[in-house]
Each structure stands twice: as C-alpha cells, then as structure tokens.
Amino acid sequence: MKALVCNAFGPIDDLRVQEVPVPTPADQGVRIQVHACGINFPDILLVQGKYQVRPPLPFFPGGEVAGTISALGPGVTGLRVGQRVMATIFWGGLAEEVLAPVAAVVPVPDSMDMLSAAVFQGGHTTAYHALRQRGALQRGETLLVLGAAGGVGMAAMQIGRAMGARVIGAVSSARKLEALRAEGFEDVIDYGRDDLREALNRLTGGQGADVIFDPVGGELFGKACRCARRNGRILIVGFASGQIGQYATNLALLKENAVIGVNYQQFFAKERAAVDRNFEELMALNASGAIRPRIDRVFALDEAVQALAAVADRSVIGKVVVRLRD
C-alpha cells in the first residue's frame, strides 16, 4: 500500500509517499481502508518532533480518518467488514490502510459523507471538551475564539453558538474575517488590523470575555489574557503560532481568572465515559444542523505535503482533507 512516510523528525518537505506493507490488526483492533484523512496542526508538530509525544520512527502522520473496515482483529464484536467508520488515531492516517483500536472507531451515520467524517472528530471533539468540561461555558456568556477561521477555531465558534453563548471570533486577516461572516458570525475582530483588546471592549461595552479559547499561543495569548473579565477562564488549546505564550500571573490575582489546559489526548485516555457522552451530543448537534465541518480544500495523497503546508502557514479557512479514495 501507499503511505506518506516520516523517516526522521524534521521539516514536512522531507516526507515522501512510499510503498509499505499492509498492516495486520491485533486483538481488539480493526484495519480501515482509508477514504479520507483530516489534517490538523498537531500532525505538523509530530513530524517536526515538537509534539507532547513522539511516535516511533518511521511513522505516517494523520490523526483522524474515515473509511471502511477491511479486516477485523481477534475478539472484535459489534463491527463488520465493509462498515463505514471514522476513527481518531493520533497518527497513521495518511496511508491507504490504517490500524485502529476498537475503542477509537465510530460508525459513520448515513447522513454524513466521508470527507465530513474525516474532519469531524479532530476539531469538534477538542473544542467541545474545551468548552464543556474545561471552560464550563454557560448560556449567555461571552466566548472569545482566537484563530477562529482555523479548523478547531471554527469548531469552537459553532459549538459556542450552539451552547447559547455570545461568540466573538478573532482572526488575522480581512479574508478570514469575511469568511467567518459568510458562515453567519457577525462579531469578528481582525487583529491584524485592529487592537484586539480595544476591539473586544467596543463589542462588549468594556466587559471583556468570560471564556477565551486559544489554539494560537505566542504574543496573541498575552494580549488575549488582558481581555478576560472577572472569573474569566482562559483555555490553552494549542500553539499554532509556533510559540508558547507567557502569562502575567498578576492578572489571575486581580481578576480571579483561571488559566486552563486542554489536552484531548489525555481526556480520551482517562475519561472514556465522558468522551462517549460528548460524541453523542456532538453527533446530535451535527444532525440538527447546528454544527458542521467546513472543508476548505481537498488534496490527493501525492499532494499530502501541500495539505500539511497549507495548515502550517495558517491559510486555511476551516479544515483540509486528503482524499485517498472516491
């Protein structure tokens, strides 16, 4: 089979599509014939060796897939060969076949196409966990989303609106601002042009945000922290800027703010009952039309490096997907 192979940690340009053996599923595992693989920023960090964990080399990037089951390992029940499924696997997805533990496999509903299934889990599950469990977002509160035009940012915008919050998106360009307005979000700040804090104060009458969702980090994180109101919760979701933000702890004292980490991989491993409940609620929101993935571009496997580069340079509106089969 073909796969995009990372033989050594380093630049994404070093990745190559190669012929590799088809894997055999182990106990309580399945093999999935991959139809599509969603691309996320952690995929790039994994290739560069900068993520919280390092896969054993060589490995294939790609953490969320949709496809059909091509083989069942020993002990697997409740699934069948040929069934349409999606899975969060953290790496391995940019390959024609991938192994997944049964616990990571979810049937794709008839109402969802394979491209949407391939990009639904990564951003929406992270954003939902962040806002529901970590940020405890309440109806009527104000949510500020940084990097709001990206995959996880747009998911947070949709989920926050579905939860009854006032949602304000912050983006880095006029193009992204217009894209969010086209998605129905009126309260958007272009921090590439306007001062973030001043713009937020204008929108909120000087009150600021109850919850700040930050997948960007860097200098923007420090600016955003000054936008939290009393009892505000600042959610650290990632570092798409490539830099870790610095927090002035006097702000926590003055405003009684909380800085809260969001690590979906830990949540997935440690709190499976809550993970399953979250996913059921997300699927219900998707079925109702309240949330839906926005796919910006579709690439072939031979173009997977370009797909990763598009996410790396933050030019994507929503999600990027690599399609391996029709």
N, C-alpha and C positions, 0 to 999 in steps of 0.2 A: 504494500500500500504506500501512498504518498503522505508525507508529513512535513511540516515546517520545523526544522531541527535546530535547536540551540546546543552546540557542542562545547561552548565555553561562554562564561558570563562576559558581556560586553555590549557593544552597540547593536541595535536592531538590524543595521545594514549587514551584519555578519551572518544573519540567519539564511538558511538555504532549504529549498524543498528537495527532499531526498526520498529514495526508496528504503523502507524499513519493514521489518517483519510484522505481520498481523498478530496482535496480542491475543492471548487465551484468558478468558475470565476465570478468576479464582472463586473460592467459596463465597457465597452471598454477593456475587458480583455479576455484572452483565457487560456484554460488548455492544456498543452502539455504532451503527453505521451513521456517520455524521452527515447531516444535510446542511447544517449551518452552524457557525461559531460566532458568538458575540465577542467584540473586542472591548477591553476595559483598561484603564490606566495601570492597574496592578500587573497586567501582562507585560508591560514595558519594564516595570521595576524588577520583575522576576528575571527577565532576560539580562538586565544590567547587573543582577546580583545585589540589588538595593532594597529588596522586599524584606518583610519580617522573617520569612523563611526562605531557604534555598533548596530548590528541587535537586535531586541527584542528576548529574550530567551523564549522557545527553538527555534532554527533555524537549517536549513540544509545548510551546505556550498556548494559551487559550483556555479560559476558565469556565465558560458556560456554553453549552451545546444543545442542539435539538436534532433529533434523528429517529431512526427506527432500530429496535433491538435486533441484533443479528445473531446473538448467541447468549445462552444462559449458563451461569456457573452452577456448581453443585449447591443444593439447598435453597435455590431461589424459587419462591412461590408468589403468586399474585401478578406475575408479569408473563408476557408471551413474546416469542419471536415475531417480528413484524409490527409490534406495537409502536405507535408514535409516542416519544417521550422527550423530556428535557431534563438536563442534569447540571448541577453546579459541581465542578470537579477541581477547580483552582488551577490546574494546568493539564495539558494533554489534548486540548480540543481542536487544535489546528492539524488534524490528521483525518484520514478517511475513515478510520475506525478508532474508537477510544474505549477504555475500560472505565466503569463507574461502579461504586458500591451501591447495593440496592437502596440504602438509606438516602442516597443523593438523587435518586431517579423519581421523576414525577410524570404521570401521563399528560400528554398534551390534549386539551379539550378540542372537540370537533370545530369549535368556533374560532380557534386560533391557528394561523398559518405558521409554517416552520420558521420563517425569518423572524416573526414577532416572538415566537417561543424561544429562539436562540438568544434574544437580547432582553427578555423579560426578567429573568431571575437576578442577574448581577446588580443592576442599578436599583430596581424597585425593592428587592428584599433588603438591601443595605439601607436604603432611605427609610423604609417602613420601620425597621428595627431602630434606627437612629431616632426617628420622631416619636415612635410609640413607647418603646421601653426606656431609651436613654434620655430623650428630651422631654418625655411626658407632655407633648404638645396638647393643648386644650382648645376646644372650640372658642372662637372669639379672640384668641391670642394672635400676636403678630409674629410671623416667621420670616426671617431674612435668609435667603439662599444665595451663597456665593457660587460662582461658576455655574450659574443657573441654566446655561444653554448646553452644558455637557450632559452625558448620559445619566449619571447619578443625580446631578443638579436638577435636571428636568423632571426626573422621577420624584424628587423631593417637592418640587413645585406642584406637581399633580396630586401627590398624596396629601400635602399640607392643605390644599384646597378641599380635597375630599373629606378631610378631618374637621373642616369648618373654621380653619384659621384664615386670617388675612395674610396673603402671601406676597412678598416683595422679592423680586429677583435682581441680582447684581451680576452684570456681565461686563466684558472688557472691550466691546466694540459696538458701533451703531448697527452693524449687520446682525449681530446676535440679539440686540435689543429688539429689532424689527421682527426677528424670527419668533421671539417669545410673545410679542404682541399678536402675531399671526396665530399663535396657539391659544389665544384668549387671555393672556396675562397682561393687565393694564399697568400694574405698578412695577416698573422696571427701571433700574439705575444703570447707566453706562459709566462705570468707574474709570474707564479710560479717558473720559472727558470731564466728568463732574467729581467733586469731592464726595466720597462715599458717605461720610458722617453728615455733611450738610444736606445732601440729597435725601437721606433717610429721615432727618429731622423735618424736612419740608413735608414729606409724605405722612409722617406720624405726629405732626404737631409738637415735635421736640421730645416725644416719649421714647423713641427707640424701639428695639425688638425684644420680645420675650424669649425667643429661641433663635439662635444663629447656627446655620448649617454650613460647615466649611470643609469642602473637599479640596481646597486650593492651597492653603497654608501660606508661608512666606510673609512678605510685607503686608499683604492684604489682611492676613489674620490679625495682626496688631491693630490695624485700623478698625476692623470689624468689632473687635472686643470692646472698643470705646462706644459702640452703638447699642450695647445691651442696656436694658432698663433694670431697675431693681428686681432681684430674684431671677435675673436672666440666666439662661442655660446656653453655653457655647459648646457646640458639638464638633469635635475634631474627627473628620471622616477620612481625610487623606491629604496628600501633599502634591497635587498636580503641578504646582509651580516649580517643583524640584527642590524647594527649600522648606525647612521646618520653621514654623512661626514662633515668635517669642511673646510670652505673656507677662504683662506688668501685674504682679500679684496684688499691688495696692488696689487695683480695680475690683478684685474679689472682695476685699475688705470694705471698700467704700459703697459698693452696690450690692453686696451679698450675692455675687454671681457665682456660678458653678461652671468649671471647665471639665467637659466630659468626653472621654474617649469612646469611639465607636469601632469595634473590631468584629465584623460579621463572622469571620472565620472562627473566632473563639465562641461566639454565640451559637453558631451552627454545631460546634463540637460539644458544648456543655449544656445546652438548654433545648433539647430536641422537641419537647412538647410545645414550647413557645414558638420554635421555628415553624412547626407544622401548623399551629394556630394562625400565625402571621400569614403563612402562604395561603391558607384557606380564605382569609379575609382579603388578601390581595387579589386572588382569583375572582372573588365576588365583586370587588371594585372594578376589575377589568371587564367582567361580564356585563356590568351595568353601564359601561362606557365612561366611568369616572376617571379611569387611568388607562393609558395605552402607550406602548413604546413608540417613539418617533425615530424612524430609521433614516439617517442622512445619506449614507452611501453603502453600496453593496460591491464587494470585491470577490474575485476568484482566488483559489488557493495560491496560484502563481503570483498573485498580487498582494499576498498577505503582509509582506513587509511594508507596502504602501498603506495598507489599512492601519497597521501599528503606527506608522509615521503620522498619519492624519490625526490619530488620537494624541500622539506625543506633542504635536505642535498646537493642539487645542483649537483646531479649525473646525471641529465637528459640531453640528447642531443636533443634539440627541445622541444616537448610537450609530456605530459602524458594525457591519456584519460581513463575515466571509462565507460565501456560499460554496459548498463543495459538491452538492448535487441538486438537480432540479426537484 
